[in-house]
Amino acid sequence: MAKEFVAEPDLQFTKDLIAAGGTDLKKCYQCATCSVACRIAPDNNPYPRKEMIWAQWGLKNKLINDPDIWLCHQCNDCSTQCPRGANPGDTLKAIRKMVVQENSRPAFLGKLVGEKSMFVLATGIPVILVGLLLYVSGWSFPEGPVTYSAHHLPPKKDGFIFTPALQVLFTGALLFAVISLFLSLKAYWQNLNDNNPVPAGRQQKPFVPSLVEALSEILPHSTFKDCEANNIRYSSHLLAFWGMIGLAVTTGIVAFNVDILGILPPSLNGPGTVPIKILGNVSAVAFIIGLGIMLMRRLTAPDQTGGSSYFDWFFIYTILGTGLTGLLTELFRWSGIIGGTYVVYTIHLIFVMTLLLYLPFSKFAHIGYRTVAIAWSKSVGRNLKTTVRPNYVPSASAETAAE
Amino acid sequence: MAGEKTVLVVGGGISGITAAVEAAEAGCKVILVEKQPYLGGRVARMNKYFPKLCPPTCGLEINFKRIRKNPDITVYTLANVESVSGSSGAYTATIKINPRYVEDHAATSKCVDDCPADISNEFNYGMDKCKAVRLPYEMAFPMSLVADAEALRAVNGSELGAFMDSCESRGIRIDLHAQPETFKVDVSSVIWATGWVPYDATKLDKLGFGKFANVITNVMMERLANVGGPTAGHIVRPSDGKKVNNLAFVQCAGSRDENHLPYCSSICCLASLKQATYLRDYNPEAQAHIFYIDLRAYGRFEYFFDRVRNDEKILLTKGKIVNIFEDPVTKDVIVEGEDIMSGEKIRRAFDMVVLATGMQPTTSIDKIPTAGVEYDEFGFLVSDQGIHAAGVTKRPMDVGTCLQDATGAALKALQDTLGR
């Protein structure tokens, strides 16, 4: 410790962490098994041993501005090897939730998404928004084959949902989410810079090259692979991650084609007739398999996945709901159940709205925070490896026990 | 007085011996049952005691003398208690005595040398071999030969016959057909002092014991440093016999760990501090490095800790060793942990590593063959009615505490003999 450090314990923060899933954090007795069990923690100031004592002491400021919690991919090697059952993996997860809440803009939405007692309200808002959309479009199903998009308001209704209203609502939600997340992340980057001194003799790299370096690790999940206890998570997350990217690309291209170029949506051309459709379907299947594995693992092997908190369940509910209702809509349409198609499609819209609206406040936000924190770590070079020192002889003062 | 009442003491280690002589010297008859062919238990295999660093043999000798001159103590070695029934004040115990397979009428250990069969020397924790017909160790009590019948039977017939004839001619009779003997005894009270086993280090799969030659345990280190041990007291590493210059101690190897022994064995820190002095005394150039979670030197042992840590070549680092690897070429052992004070990961090579494994009560493996006794979650005996625990059967403790505890158990046994 180069600088004098005065601890300012925030005991409520410790209680909040315990409530948010870090149930066993007080069992930690600082043996540092976790810091070594973790295969991806850096050699200089590895995590999660230090986070455990900060959590016990309620050192909120340290934890909220600690980039290392996002380097953790929660494979739970630390928790399975912990001699005390203190479950450091669960504590880091709880800290991540607090970071998301702490940086939320507007802050009340962080509480809305993070608190179990707010579930009805949190899920009610997207229902109301989509309900408004239906109201504007007229409640009835259109005649004839499945037609999602209406270009005229009732009584000349020629499809299910009035497209301009849908565009306004969903683009608005997306813009809101992106701007909110962007502001949060900008502040978060600043906090990381302000609270974590760059190691002496090291020059901090600028943001963009650091981000590129971070993405080159995130996109192939190359660090994720090193986990031991819950290694299957690497495959399932990779599937869900690329499935989601595939779906986002599909949605983007289709929206561009339909809205800007005026080309008919591929749903009207039958299954698999255009490459975009193949991309969409393959992505959807990957997405659902990946999430399905994660869900099953959480239900059947909690000793390896770690505990699952409300924050986790809410995100799984939203993202798996989105995927499943999307796929179901397609299946209903193929099987010719027209009414069912519209009903499931409506539910799908509600899930998509939930996902978009709460992107910066739910666990979904990890996509941003993790990227920023990994980029920050790259910018200061937090990845040293200690070499083996044969016949190690310490300097006179360094090694003999302090005091 | 206790008169003709008898106390059964099970386990002939330091606790059992102490309880036996204390009860006998207070006027009881005592039956002392030990499963090994010799008395002394784990203590007989120690090199030195902390904190005085004196050898255990002198303390054992005094106790053996007390046993020898006391006609009220009957010692059965190679014996097990098969069952205990009854209640406080009136127990019946079944004792089974296994044969030694050898009668040494000439009171010599000569025939040991030409024995054709070698067995793993369990007295030295398997670090060397010994003859199948042997004296258990040089100070053994009783000072009698013992034979491993199974190993002898594996020798081919003519060679074995020649060996047995040669023994016979020297007054040593080997009888491979000897049978165990089982009998019942009536006793007033039972003292259970079956002690402990070192926690099985092969269960610590990240620490490489059993995989890497130069990873040993603390009980093995006692033998390695002892003149009667496998290297005659030379602290050299098992892989190549190289003098150890650079030794690491891994504290809490399997202790305070809910995946292994959840409790603290209380003595391993002091044992490692003590063993560090073995190395420093043997090789003044050498350096010992102790990695710990918390160094626990309780009570007056604080002074011992102070004394040891003032040695500048005994290093103490806070941080548990989590992984152990081996350099395949040099056979050096590489330990991995986090130095908590500096917050840096440690990855360092040593000539040899000692795992400070804890004490597991023998009663967690071999329960007392009777009804109505209670154990805690770790297998330590907690009930104290008629069958009294002494020493490590009760909880982990050092030798000095065992002596006090065994004396207390003897007093309780005496009370049972009076029917109070």
Interface residues (C-beta under 8 A of the other chain):
Chain A: Y29 Q30 C31 A32 T33 S35 V36 A37 A41 D43 N44 N45 P46 R49 K50 Q81 P83 R84 G85 T386 T387 V388 R389 P390 N391 Y392 V393 P394 A396 E399 T400 A401 A402
Chain B: K206 N245 N246 C252 R256 D257 E258 N259 H260 Q287 H289 I293 D294 L295 R309 E312 L315 L316 T317 K318 G319 K320 V322 N323 D327 D332 I334 E336 G337 E338 I340 M341 G343 E344 K345 I346 R347 R348 A349
